[in-house]
Amino acid sequence: MRDAGAVPMHGGNLARAALLEATATFMVGLIVAGEDPSAMFAPVAQMGAPQ
């Protein structure tokens, strides 16, 4: 991640790996289709504090 210029973040334990993989596959499919996946999510500043 760091070699690509990105900053890794904690996404949970391995129990969530299948969810992450499915979400990434869905997002890549949107990108390949010419869509903007970020348009589906509210900006982080508008999400509020984590519970």
Secondary structure as GFF3:
##gff-version 3
##sequence-region A 1 51
A	DSSP	three_ten_helix	2	4	.	.	.	ID=ss1
A	DSSP	three_ten_helix	14	16	.	.	.	ID=ss2
A	DSSP	alpha_helix	17	32	.	.	.	ID=ss3
A	DSSP	three_ten_helix	37	40	.	.	.	ID=ss4
A	DSSP	three_ten_helix	44	46	.	.	.	ID=ss5
###
